[in-house]
Amino acid sequence: MDRRKSLKTLLGGAVGTAIFTQVGCKDDGELVPGSKVGVEPTEGYGLRTAYEAERDERIRNDRFFTDFELETIGVLADIIVPEAEDHAKATDTGVVDFIEFMALDQPHVHQTRLRGGLAWINTESSQRYGGKAFIEATPEEQIAIVDDIAYPEVVKESEDDRLLPGVRFFDHLRFLVVTGFFTSKEGVKYIGYEGNQPNVWEGVPQEVQDKHGVSLDEKYLPLYVDQERRGIIAEWDDEGNLIT
């Protein structure tokens, strides 16, 4: 697995977005009743409804993975996003906590896939390396397993059905790790995302005016582009003339 390949390419397309567009569900997989929307909102961040606040509190105090499973996820996460000169490794950005949260927030989507996959990778490690769990294997042994399941097209070509569960697990985990990393403070900084930035409007560019055969009225230019007046709300008279 080329662990030093630019992480920015992993963000291409819909990576890291689909996970946030899934419908919220209860633990049993049923859709949250629409009637909950009308519940009186609670105070605080996000104006959570009483139902949502109760659910958030339950998730914060609940737990799905064991310590052993979380440690295994951490090792795999750092293989997927290792430390480099320009960014931290996955476990230093809260990725493991993020995956724990997602397993509790969307249990029907993640719990069986992840727990089953962790069992698979530990069984594979035990069979290959004399009973050693994945986190007990050497870094070279760990990478050997990952190399066998990180490239679905290679497994498909070889028709090695024994590896298919590992391929599916690693693909799912990689999606979560990359999503968690690129939505962390460190990940956002790494890709250089700055969000919405204030700008200064200096009027319609001359080439655009020339293209459409129009021009700004000279008497209004100071009102249009005087940046000292940018905080003033525009007002017009009854005839539609700009007066402020």
BAPAPA-642751 format. One record per residue (C-alpha): residue in one letter; x, y, z; residue number from 1. Coordinates in pm, 1 decimal. Example, Ala and Ser with C-alpha at 12.3 -4.5 7.8 and 13.67 -1.06 7.14 Angstrom:
% residues 2
<pt><type>A</type><px>1230.0</px><py>-450.0</py><pz>780.0</pz><seq>1</seq></pt>
<pt><type>S</type><px>1367.0</px><py>-106.0</py><pz>714.0</pz><seq>2</seq></pt>
//
This chain:
% residues 244
<pt><type>M</type><px>0.0</px><py>0.0</py><pz>0.0</pz><seq>1</seq></pt>
<pt><type>D</type><px>149.5</px><py>336.3</py><pz>-103.7</pz><seq>2</seq></pt>
<pt><type>R</type><px>95.2</px><py>513.2</py><pz>227.4</pz><seq>3</seq></pt>
<pt><type>R</type><px>275.5</px><py>826.9</py><pz>111.1</pz><seq>4</seq></pt>
<pt><type>K</type><px>45.9</px><py>886.7</py><pz>-182.8</pz><seq>5</seq></pt>
<pt><type>S</type><px>-99.2</px><py>1235.2</py><pz>-156.8</pz><seq>6</seq></pt>
<pt><type>L</type><px>-396.2</px><py>1224.4</py><pz>77.5</pz><seq>7</seq></pt>
<pt><type>K</type><px>-556.4</px><py>1505.0</py><pz>-118.0</pz><seq>8</seq></pt>
<pt><type>T</type><px>-637.9</px><py>1258.2</py><pz>-396.1</pz><seq>9</seq></pt>
<pt><type>L</type><px>-836.1</px><py>1048.5</py><pz>-149.1</pz><seq>10</seq></pt>
<pt><type>L</type><px>-1074.3</px><py>1338.5</py><pz>-102.9</pz><seq>11</seq></pt>
<pt><type>G</type><px>-1175.7</px><py>1346.2</py><pz>-469.0</pz><seq>12</seq></pt>
<pt><type>G</type><px>-1536.5</px><py>1309.5</py><pz>-572.7</pz><seq>13</seq></pt>
<pt><type>A</type><px>-1782.0</px><py>1222.5</py><pz>-302.0</pz><seq>14</seq></pt>
<pt><type>V</type><px>-1533.8</px><py>1085.5</py><pz>-47.3</pz><seq>15</seq></pt>
<pt><type>G</type><px>-1617.9</px><py>1219.0</py><pz>293.2</pz><seq>16</seq></pt>
<pt><type>T</type><px>-1958.8</px><py>1355.7</py><pz>199.7</pz><seq>17</seq></pt>
<pt><type>A</type><px>-2198.8</px><py>1064.9</py><pz>154.7</pz><seq>18</seq></pt>
<pt><type>I</type><px>-2153.7</px><py>962.5</py><pz>514.9</pz><seq>19</seq></pt>
<pt><type>F</type><px>-2322.9</px><py>1283.0</py><pz>628.0</pz><seq>20</seq></pt>
<pt><type>T</type><px>-2616.8</px><py>1259.9</py><pz>389.5</pz><seq>21</seq></pt>
<pt><type>Q</type><px>-2767.3</px><py>940.3</py><pz>521.9</pz><seq>22</seq></pt>
<pt><type>V</type><px>-3104.0</px><py>955.8</py><pz>693.2</pz><seq>23</seq></pt>
<pt><type>G</type><px>-3087.0</px><py>965.8</py><pz>1070.5</pz><seq>24</seq></pt>
<pt><type>C</type><px>-3220.2</px><py>651.0</py><pz>1232.3</pz><seq>25</seq></pt>
<pt><type>K</type><px>-3300.0</px><py>502.8</py><pz>1566.0</pz><seq>26</seq></pt>
<pt><type>D</type><px>-3090.9</px><py>217.6</py><pz>1699.8</pz><seq>27</seq></pt>
<pt><type>D</type><px>-3334.3</px><py>-33.2</py><pz>1552.6</pz><seq>28</seq></pt>
<pt><type>G</type><px>-3292.7</px><py>119.3</py><pz>1206.3</pz><seq>29</seq></pt>
<pt><type>E</type><px>-3634.4</px><py>287.0</py><pz>1190.2</pz><seq>30</seq></pt>
<pt><type>L</type><px>-3658.6</px><py>638.5</py><pz>1058.1</pz><seq>31</seq></pt>
<pt><type>V</type><px>-3689.5</px><py>910.1</py><pz>1318.1</pz><seq>32</seq></pt>
<pt><type>P</type><px>-4057.4</px><py>1018.4</py><pz>1331.5</pz><seq>33</seq></pt>
<pt><type>G</type><px>-4122.0</px><py>1346.5</py><pz>1155.1</pz><seq>34</seq></pt>
<pt><type>S</type><px>-4333.3</px><py>1462.8</py><pz>1446.4</pz><seq>35</seq></pt>
<pt><type>K</type><px>-4014.8</px><py>1511.4</py><pz>1645.8</pz><seq>36</seq></pt>
<pt><type>V</type><px>-3933.0</px><py>1816.1</py><pz>1435.6</pz><seq>37</seq></pt>
<pt><type>G</type><px>-4199.4</px><py>2016.9</py><pz>1611.5</pz><seq>38</seq></pt>
<pt><type>V</type><px>-4067.4</px><py>1955.1</py><pz>1960.2</pz><seq>39</seq></pt>
<pt><type>E</type><px>-3969.1</px><py>2267.4</py><pz>2152.9</pz><seq>40</seq></pt>
<pt><type>P</type><px>-3593.7</px><py>2319.8</py><pz>2090.7</pz><seq>41</seq></pt>
<pt><type>T</type><px>-3349.4</px><py>2315.4</py><pz>2378.1</pz><seq>42</seq></pt>
<pt><type>E</type><px>-3101.7</px><py>2593.5</py><pz>2444.3</pz><seq>43</seq></pt>
<pt><type>G</type><px>-2744.0</px><py>2569.9</py><pz>2328.1</pz><seq>44</seq></pt>
<pt><type>Y</type><px>-2549.8</px><py>2482.9</py><pz>2015.2</pz><seq>45</seq></pt>
<pt><type>G</type><px>-2757.5</px><py>2381.1</py><pz>1718.3</pz><seq>46</seq></pt>
<pt><type>L</type><px>-3093.3</px><py>2436.9</py><pz>1890.1</pz><seq>47</seq></pt>
<pt><type>R</type><px>-3142.2</px><py>2064.4</py><pz>1942.4</pz><seq>48</seq></pt>
<pt><type>T</type><px>-3493.4</px><py>1938.0</py><pz>2000.3</pz><seq>49</seq></pt>
<pt><type>A</type><px>-3560.1</px><py>1762.2</py><pz>2328.8</pz><seq>50</seq></pt>
<pt><type>Y</type><px>-3553.8</px><py>1428.2</py><pz>2144.2</pz><seq>51</seq></pt>
<pt><type>E</type><px>-3223.1</px><py>1512.8</py><pz>1975.6</pz><seq>52</seq></pt>
<pt><type>A</type><px>-3065.2</px><py>1637.5</py><pz>2296.2</pz><seq>53</seq></pt>
<pt><type>E</type><px>-3163.4</px><py>1316.4</py><pz>2473.2</pz><seq>54</seq></pt>
<pt><type>R</type><px>-3025.5</px><py>1107.1</py><pz>2189.1</pz><seq>55</seq></pt>
<pt><type>D</type><px>-2698.9</px><py>1305.3</py><pz>2179.1</pz><seq>56</seq></pt>
<pt><type>E</type><px>-2654.2</px><py>1258.8</py><pz>2552.1</pz><seq>57</seq></pt>
<pt><type>R</type><px>-2713.7</px><py>884.9</py><pz>2522.2</pz><seq>58</seq></pt>
<pt><type>I</type><px>-2456.6</px><py>851.6</py><pz>2243.5</pz><seq>59</seq></pt>
<pt><type>R</type><px>-2199.4</px><py>1052.2</py><pz>2438.3</pz><seq>60</seq></pt>
<pt><type>N</type><px>-2236.0</px><py>817.4</py><pz>2734.2</pz><seq>61</seq></pt>
<pt><type>D</type><px>-2263.5</px><py>494.0</py><pz>2537.7</pz><seq>62</seq></pt>
<pt><type>R</type><px>-1992.6</px><py>273.8</py><pz>2392.9</pz><seq>63</seq></pt>
<pt><type>F</type><px>-1977.5</px><py>6.2</py><pz>2123.5</pz><seq>64</seq></pt>
<pt><type>F</type><px>-1617.2</px><py>-99.3</py><pz>2065.1</pz><seq>65</seq></pt>
<pt><type>T</type><px>-1395.2</px><py>-270.4</py><pz>2322.7</pz><seq>66</seq></pt>
<pt><type>D</type><px>-1052.5</px><py>-129.5</py><pz>2410.7</pz><seq>67</seq></pt>
<pt><type>F</type><px>-895.3</px><py>-402.9</py><pz>2199.4</pz><seq>68</seq></pt>
<pt><type>E</type><px>-1112.0</px><py>-312.5</py><pz>1899.1</pz><seq>69</seq></pt>
<pt><type>L</type><px>-1039.2</px><py>58.5</py><pz>1936.6</pz><seq>70</seq></pt>
<pt><type>E</type><px>-666.7</px><py>-8.7</py><pz>1950.7</pz><seq>71</seq></pt>
<pt><type>T</type><px>-691.4</px><py>-216.4</py><pz>1634.2</pz><seq>72</seq></pt>
<pt><type>I</type><px>-887.3</px><py>59.1</py><pz>1460.3</pz><seq>73</seq></pt>
<pt><type>G</type><px>-618.4</px><py>305.2</py><pz>1566.4</pz><seq>74</seq></pt>
<pt><type>V</type><px>-337.6</px><py>95.8</py><pz>1417.5</pz><seq>75</seq></pt>
<pt><type>L</type><px>-527.3</px><py>57.8</py><pz>1090.7</pz><seq>76</seq></pt>
<pt><type>A</type><px>-618.4</px><py>427.0</py><pz>1085.8</pz><seq>77</seq></pt>
<pt><type>D</type><px>-251.5</px><py>525.7</py><pz>1113.1</pz><seq>78</seq></pt>
<pt><type>I</type><px>-165.2</px><py>292.0</py><pz>828.3</pz><seq>79</seq></pt>
<pt><type>I</type><px>-428.4</px><py>463.7</py><pz>615.4</pz><seq>80</seq></pt>
<pt><type>V</type><px>-327.0</px><py>815.5</py><pz>722.3</pz><seq>81</seq></pt>
<pt><type>P</type><px>29.2</px><py>799.2</py><pz>855.4</pz><seq>82</seq></pt>
<pt><type>E</type><px>213.4</px><py>1095.4</py><pz>999.6</pz><seq>83</seq></pt>
<pt><type>A</type><px>396.4</px><py>1312.7</py><pz>747.0</pz><seq>84</seq></pt>
<pt><type>E</type><px>582.7</px><py>1641.3</py><pz>746.5</pz><seq>85</seq></pt>
<pt><type>D</type><px>272.4</px><py>1838.2</py><pz>657.0</pz><seq>86</seq></pt>
<pt><type>H</type><px>2.5</px><py>1659.1</py><pz>857.7</pz><seq>87</seq></pt>
<pt><type>A</type><px>-57.4</px><py>1454.5</py><pz>1171.0</pz><seq>88</seq></pt>
<pt><type>K</type><px>-142.0</px><py>1086.4</py><pz>1173.0</pz><seq>89</seq></pt>
<pt><type>A</type><px>-504.6</px><py>980.3</py><pz>1195.5</pz><seq>90</seq></pt>
<pt><type>T</type><px>-507.3</px><py>895.2</py><pz>1566.2</pz><seq>91</seq></pt>
<pt><type>D</type><px>-381.7</px><py>1243.4</py><pz>1651.5</pz><seq>92</seq></pt>
<pt><type>T</type><px>-686.4</px><py>1402.2</py><pz>1487.7</pz><seq>93</seq></pt>
<pt><type>G</type><px>-964.7</px><py>1223.4</py><pz>1676.1</pz><seq>94</seq></pt>
<pt><type>V</type><px>-1041.8</px><py>970.7</py><pz>1403.3</pz><seq>95</seq></pt>
<pt><type>V</type><px>-1089.6</px><py>679.0</py><pz>1643.8</pz><seq>96</seq></pt>
<pt><type>D</type><px>-1342.1</px><py>875.5</py><pz>1849.8</pz><seq>97</seq></pt>
<pt><type>F</type><px>-1515.3</px><py>974.6</py><pz>1526.6</pz><seq>98</seq></pt>
<pt><type>I</type><px>-1552.3</px><py>610.3</py><pz>1421.3</pz><seq>99</seq></pt>
<pt><type>E</type><px>-1685.2</px><py>517.7</py><pz>1765.0</pz><seq>100</seq></pt>
<pt><type>F</type><px>-1941.6</px><py>796.9</py><pz>1732.2</pz><seq>101</seq></pt>
<pt><type>M</type><px>-2047.6</px><py>687.7</py><pz>1382.8</pz><seq>102</seq></pt>
<pt><type>A</type><px>-2095.7</px><py>329.2</py><pz>1502.4</pz><seq>103</seq></pt>
<pt><type>L</type><px>-2332.4</px><py>455.9</py><pz>1772.4</pz><seq>104</seq></pt>
<pt><type>D</type><px>-2501.1</px><py>717.5</py><pz>1555.0</pz><seq>105</seq></pt>
<pt><type>Q</type><px>-2570.0</px><py>481.6</py><pz>1262.9</pz><seq>106</seq></pt>
<pt><type>P</type><px>-2547.5</px><py>130.7</py><pz>1408.8</pz><seq>107</seq></pt>
<pt><type>H</type><px>-2722.3</px><py>-40.4</py><pz>1119.3</pz><seq>108</seq></pt>
<pt><type>V</type><px>-2466.9</px><py>104.2</py><pz>877.8</pz><seq>109</seq></pt>
<pt><type>H</type><px>-2141.4</px><py>49.2</py><pz>1064.0</pz><seq>110</seq></pt>
<pt><type>Q</type><px>-2153.2</px><py>-187.8</py><pz>1360.0</pz><seq>111</seq></pt>
<pt><type>T</type><px>-2176.0</px><py>-527.1</py><pz>1190.5</pz><seq>112</seq></pt>
<pt><type>R</type><px>-1935.8</px><py>-429.3</py><pz>912.3</pz><seq>113</seq></pt>
<pt><type>L</type><px>-1672.0</px><py>-298.6</py><pz>1147.7</pz><seq>114</seq></pt>
<pt><type>R</type><px>-1691.9</px><py>-558.8</py><pz>1421.9</pz><seq>115</seq></pt>
<pt><type>G</type><px>-1704.2</px><py>-838.3</py><pz>1168.0</pz><seq>116</seq></pt>
<pt><type>G</type><px>-1412.4</px><py>-688.1</py><pz>980.5</pz><seq>117</seq></pt>
<pt><type>L</type><px>-1203.7</px><py>-654.1</py><pz>1294.5</pz><seq>118</seq></pt>
<pt><type>A</type><px>-1269.1</px><py>-1019.3</py><pz>1371.0</pz><seq>119</seq></pt>
<pt><type>W</type><px>-1164.2</px><py>-1110.6</py><pz>1018.4</pz><seq>120</seq></pt>
<pt><type>I</type><px>-835.9</px><py>-918.3</py><pz>1027.2</pz><seq>121</seq></pt>
<pt><type>N</type><px>-742.1</px><py>-1066.7</py><pz>1365.1</pz><seq>122</seq></pt>
<pt><type>T</type><px>-821.4</px><py>-1416.9</py><pz>1242.0</pz><seq>123</seq></pt>
<pt><type>E</type><px>-612.7</px><py>-1355.3</py><pz>931.3</pz><seq>124</seq></pt>
<pt><type>S</type><px>-324.2</px><py>-1227.1</py><pz>1140.3</pz><seq>125</seq></pt>
<pt><type>S</type><px>-348.0</px><py>-1524.2</py><pz>1375.0</pz><seq>126</seq></pt>
<pt><type>Q</type><px>-341.7</px><py>-1771.4</py><pz>1087.8</pz><seq>127</seq></pt>
<pt><type>R</type><px>-47.5</px><py>-1603.5</py><pz>918.4</pz><seq>128</seq></pt>
<pt><type>Y</type><px>167.3</px><py>-1520.5</py><pz>1216.8</pz><seq>129</seq></pt>
<pt><type>G</type><px>137.3</px><py>-1797.3</py><pz>1470.6</pz><seq>130</seq></pt>
<pt><type>G</type><px>-157.3</px><py>-1681.2</py><pz>1677.3</pz><seq>131</seq></pt>
<pt><type>K</type><px>-73.8</px><py>-1310.5</py><pz>1690.1</pz><seq>132</seq></pt>
<pt><type>A</type><px>-355.3</px><py>-1057.7</py><pz>1685.3</pz><seq>133</seq></pt>
<pt><type>F</type><px>-319.9</px><py>-780.5</py><pz>1429.2</pz><seq>134</seq></pt>
<pt><type>I</type><px>-193.2</px><py>-527.0</py><pz>1683.5</pz><seq>135</seq></pt>
<pt><type>E</type><px>64.1</px><py>-781.6</py><pz>1804.2</pz><seq>136</seq></pt>
<pt><type>A</type><px>208.8</px><py>-833.6</py><pz>1456.2</pz><seq>137</seq></pt>
<pt><type>T</type><px>513.6</px><py>-638.5</py><pz>1343.3</pz><seq>138</seq></pt>
<pt><type>P</type><px>457.8</px><py>-329.5</py><pz>1126.9</pz><seq>139</seq></pt>
<pt><type>E</type><px>586.9</px><py>-525.7</py><pz>827.7</pz><seq>140</seq></pt>
<pt><type>E</type><px>341.8</px><py>-809.2</py><pz>896.0</pz><seq>141</seq></pt>
<pt><type>Q</type><px>55.8</px><py>-563.7</py><pz>936.1</pz><seq>142</seq></pt>
<pt><type>I</type><px>135.8</px><py>-395.6</py><pz>605.7</pz><seq>143</seq></pt>
<pt><type>A</type><px>151.8</px><py>-734.9</py><pz>434.8</pz><seq>144</seq></pt>
<pt><type>I</type><px>-211.0</px><py>-800.4</py><pz>531.5</pz><seq>145</seq></pt>
<pt><type>V</type><px>-320.8</px><py>-450.1</py><pz>439.1</pz><seq>146</seq></pt>
<pt><type>D</type><px>-148.1</px><py>-475.8</py><pz>100.6</pz><seq>147</seq></pt>
<pt><type>D</type><px>-359.8</px><py>-782.5</py><pz>28.0</pz><seq>148</seq></pt>
<pt><type>I</type><px>-692.8</px><py>-611.0</py><pz>99.9</pz><seq>149</seq></pt>
<pt><type>A</type><px>-631.3</px><py>-245.7</py><pz>11.3</pz><seq>150</seq></pt>
<pt><type>Y</type><px>-672.2</px><py>-289.8</py><pz>-364.4</pz><seq>151</seq></pt>
<pt><type>P</type><px>-1011.0</px><py>-442.8</py><pz>-455.6</pz><seq>152</seq></pt>
<pt><type>E</type><px>-924.1</px><py>-466.9</py><pz>-825.8</pz><seq>153</seq></pt>
<pt><type>V</type><px>-624.6</px><py>-687.7</py><pz>-747.3</pz><seq>154</seq></pt>
<pt><type>V</type><px>-831.9</px><py>-924.2</py><pz>-534.2</pz><seq>155</seq></pt>
<pt><type>K</type><px>-1101.5</px><py>-938.1</py><pz>-800.9</pz><seq>156</seq></pt>
<pt><type>E</type><px>-848.3</px><py>-1031.0</py><pz>-1065.7</pz><seq>157</seq></pt>
<pt><type>S</type><px>-704.2</px><py>-1305.7</py><pz>-848.0</pz><seq>158</seq></pt>
<pt><type>E</type><px>-1051.4</px><py>-1430.7</py><pz>-751.0</pz><seq>159</seq></pt>
<pt><type>D</type><px>-927.6</px><py>-1497.3</py><pz>-399.9</pz><seq>160</seq></pt>
<pt><type>D</type><px>-1263.6</px><py>-1522.4</py><pz>-224.9</pz><seq>161</seq></pt>
<pt><type>R</type><px>-1092.5</px><py>-1570.3</py><pz>110.0</pz><seq>162</seq></pt>
<pt><type>L</type><px>-981.1</px><py>-1205.5</py><pz>103.0</pz><seq>163</seq></pt>
<pt><type>L</type><px>-1312.7</px><py>-1052.3</py><pz>-5.0</pz><seq>164</seq></pt>
<pt><type>P</type><px>-1446.7</px><py>-997.8</py><pz>350.6</pz><seq>165</seq></pt>
<pt><type>G</type><px>-1123.2</px><py>-819.0</py><pz>436.0</pz><seq>166</seq></pt>
<pt><type>V</type><px>-1144.3</px><py>-607.8</py><pz>122.7</pz><seq>167</seq></pt>
<pt><type>R</type><px>-1497.7</px><py>-496.6</py><pz>204.9</pz><seq>168</seq></pt>
<pt><type>F</type><px>-1403.5</px><py>-422.0</py><pz>564.8</pz><seq>169</seq></pt>
<pt><type>F</type><px>-1094.3</px><py>-223.4</py><pz>476.1</pz><seq>170</seq></pt>
<pt><type>D</type><px>-1278.0</px><py>-23.7</py><pz>211.2</pz><seq>171</seq></pt>
<pt><type>H</type><px>-1544.5</px><py>71.8</py><pz>465.0</pz><seq>172</seq></pt>
<pt><type>L</type><px>-1291.6</px><py>157.2</py><pz>734.7</pz><seq>173</seq></pt>
<pt><type>R</type><px>-1078.5</px><py>358.3</py><pz>493.4</pz><seq>174</seq></pt>
<pt><type>F</type><px>-1384.6</px><py>563.7</py><pz>400.3</pz><seq>175</seq></pt>
<pt><type>L</type><px>-1449.6</px><py>643.2</py><pz>766.9</pz><seq>176</seq></pt>
<pt><type>V</type><px>-1084.7</px><py>720.1</py><pz>843.5</pz><seq>177</seq></pt>
<pt><type>V</type><px>-1045.7</px><py>955.5</py><pz>548.5</pz><seq>178</seq></pt>
<pt><type>T</type><px>-1377.0</px><py>1123.8</py><pz>628.2</pz><seq>179</seq></pt>
<pt><type>G</type><px>-1279.0</px><py>1166.7</py><pz>992.7</pz><seq>180</seq></pt>
<pt><type>F</type><px>-936.0</px><py>1299.8</py><pz>905.0</pz><seq>181</seq></pt>
<pt><type>F</type><px>-1049.4</px><py>1552.7</py><pz>645.0</pz><seq>182</seq></pt>
<pt><type>T</type><px>-1326.6</px><py>1685.4</py><pz>869.4</pz><seq>183</seq></pt>
<pt><type>S</type><px>-1088.7</px><py>1734.8</py><pz>1161.1</pz><seq>184</seq></pt>
<pt><type>K</type><px>-921.7</px><py>2067.9</py><pz>1229.6</pz><seq>185</seq></pt>
<pt><type>E</type><px>-589.0</px><py>1927.0</py><pz>1115.5</pz><seq>186</seq></pt>
<pt><type>G</type><px>-734.2</px><py>1773.3</py><pz>799.9</pz><seq>187</seq></pt>
<pt><type>V</type><px>-914.2</px><py>2091.2</py><pz>699.2</pz><seq>188</seq></pt>
<pt><type>K</type><px>-589.8</px><py>2282.4</py><pz>745.0</pz><seq>189</seq></pt>
<pt><type>Y</type><px>-399.8</px><py>2025.1</py><pz>538.9</pz><seq>190</seq></pt>
<pt><type>I</type><px>-618.0</px><py>2068.7</py><pz>230.0</pz><seq>191</seq></pt>
<pt><type>G</type><px>-607.7</px><py>2446.6</py><pz>269.0</pz><seq>192</seq></pt>
<pt><type>Y</type><px>-981.1</px><py>2496.5</py><pz>302.6</pz><seq>193</seq></pt>
<pt><type>E</type><px>-1055.5</px><py>2846.4</py><pz>430.8</pz><seq>194</seq></pt>
<pt><type>G</type><px>-1433.0</px><py>2856.9</py><pz>406.3</pz><seq>195</seq></pt>
<pt><type>N</type><px>-1623.5</px><py>3168.2</py><pz>308.1</pz><seq>196</seq></pt>
<pt><type>Q</type><px>-1404.8</px><py>3476.0</py><pz>302.8</pz><seq>197</seq></pt>
<pt><type>P</type><px>-1517.6</px><py>3839.6</py><pz>289.4</pz><seq>198</seq></pt>
<pt><type>N</type><px>-1433.9</px><py>4014.7</py><pz>-34.7</pz><seq>199</seq></pt>
<pt><type>V</type><px>-1447.5</px><py>4363.1</py><pz>-177.0</pz><seq>200</seq></pt>
<pt><type>W</type><px>-1666.8</px><py>4443.9</py><pz>-476.3</pz><seq>201</seq></pt>
<pt><type>E</type><px>-1502.0</px><py>4692.2</py><pz>-706.6</pz><seq>202</seq></pt>
<pt><type>G</type><px>-1774.0</px><py>4713.0</py><pz>-964.2</pz><seq>203</seq></pt>
<pt><type>V</type><px>-1855.8</px><py>4508.3</py><pz>-1272.8</pz><seq>204</seq></pt>
<pt><type>P</type><px>-1528.8</px><py>4427.1</py><pz>-1454.2</pz><seq>205</seq></pt>
<pt><type>Q</type><px>-1475.8</px><py>4642.3</py><pz>-1761.2</pz><seq>206</seq></pt>
<pt><type>E</type><px>-1444.7</px><py>4340.5</py><pz>-1991.0</pz><seq>207</seq></pt>
<pt><type>V</type><px>-1786.6</px><py>4220.4</py><pz>-1879.3</pz><seq>208</seq></pt>
<pt><type>Q</type><px>-1941.1</px><py>4560.8</py><pz>-1943.5</pz><seq>209</seq></pt>
<pt><type>D</type><px>-1780.1</px><py>4573.5</py><pz>-2289.0</pz><seq>210</seq></pt>
<pt><type>K</type><px>-1904.8</px><py>4224.6</py><pz>-2371.7</pz><seq>211</seq></pt>
<pt><type>H</type><px>-2265.1</px><py>4322.6</py><pz>-2299.1</pz><seq>212</seq></pt>
<pt><type>G</type><px>-2243.6</px><py>4676.3</py><pz>-2431.5</pz><seq>213</seq></pt>
<pt><type>V</type><px>-2325.8</px><py>4846.6</py><pz>-2101.4</pz><seq>214</seq></pt>
<pt><type>S</type><px>-2151.3</px><py>5081.6</py><pz>-1863.5</pz><seq>215</seq></pt>
<pt><type>L</type><px>-2196.3</px><py>5193.0</py><pz>-1506.9</pz><seq>216</seq></pt>
<pt><type>D</type><px>-2344.0</px><py>5535.4</py><pz>-1450.6</pz><seq>217</seq></pt>
<pt><type>E</type><px>-2050.9</px><py>5757.0</py><pz>-1352.7</pz><seq>218</seq></pt>
<pt><type>K</type><px>-2251.3</px><py>5946.5</py><pz>-1091.9</pz><seq>219</seq></pt>
<pt><type>Y</type><px>-2324.5</px><py>5624.3</py><pz>-905.6</pz><seq>220</seq></pt>
<pt><type>L</type><px>-1973.5</px><py>5481.5</py><pz>-908.5</pz><seq>221</seq></pt>
<pt><type>P</type><px>-1874.6</px><py>5638.8</py><pz>-574.2</pz><seq>222</seq></pt>
<pt><type>L</type><px>-2186.5</px><py>5485.0</py><pz>-422.1</pz><seq>223</seq></pt>
<pt><type>Y</type><px>-2126.5</px><py>5145.7</py><pz>-581.5</pz><seq>224</seq></pt>
<pt><type>V</type><px>-1762.7</px><py>5093.7</py><pz>-494.3</pz><seq>225</seq></pt>
<pt><type>D</type><px>-1671.3</px><py>5330.2</py><pz>-209.7</pz><seq>226</seq></pt>
<pt><type>Q</type><px>-1553.2</px><py>5073.2</py><pz>43.9</pz><seq>227</seq></pt>
<pt><type>E</type><px>-1577.5</px><py>5320.4</py><pz>330.5</pz><seq>228</seq></pt>
<pt><type>R</type><px>-1954.1</px><py>5308.0</py><pz>276.7</pz><seq>229</seq></pt>
<pt><type>R</type><px>-1982.2</px><py>4930.5</py><pz>245.2</pz><seq>230</seq></pt>
<pt><type>G</type><px>-2158.4</px><py>4900.7</py><pz>581.5</pz><seq>231</seq></pt>
<pt><type>I</type><px>-2436.1</px><py>5141.1</py><pz>485.5</pz><seq>232</seq></pt>
<pt><type>I</type><px>-2765.1</px><py>4984.9</py><pz>379.6</pz><seq>233</seq></pt>
<pt><type>A</type><px>-2875.6</px><py>5113.2</py><pz>39.2</pz><seq>234</seq></pt>
<pt><type>E</type><px>-3186.4</px><py>5328.9</py><pz>13.9</pz><seq>235</seq></pt>
<pt><type>W</type><px>-3381.4</px><py>5447.5</py><pz>-290.5</pz><seq>236</seq></pt>
<pt><type>D</type><px>-3627.4</px><py>5732.2</py><pz>-340.6</pz><seq>237</seq></pt>
<pt><type>D</type><px>-3980.7</px><py>5683.7</py><pz>-468.5</pz><seq>238</seq></pt>
<pt><type>E</type><px>-3857.3</px><py>5709.6</py><pz>-827.7</pz><seq>239</seq></pt>
<pt><type>G</type><px>-3603.7</px><py>5435.9</py><pz>-783.9</pz><seq>240</seq></pt>
<pt><type>N</type><px>-3298.1</px><py>5656.5</py><pz>-753.2</pz><seq>241</seq></pt>
<pt><type>L</type><px>-3021.8</px><py>5542.7</py><pz>-518.7</pz><seq>242</seq></pt>
<pt><type>I</type><px>-2983.8</px><py>5798.9</py><pz>-242.7</pz><seq>243</seq></pt>
<pt><type>T</type><px>-2740.5</px><py>5628.6</py><pz>-1.5</pz><seq>244</seq></pt>
//
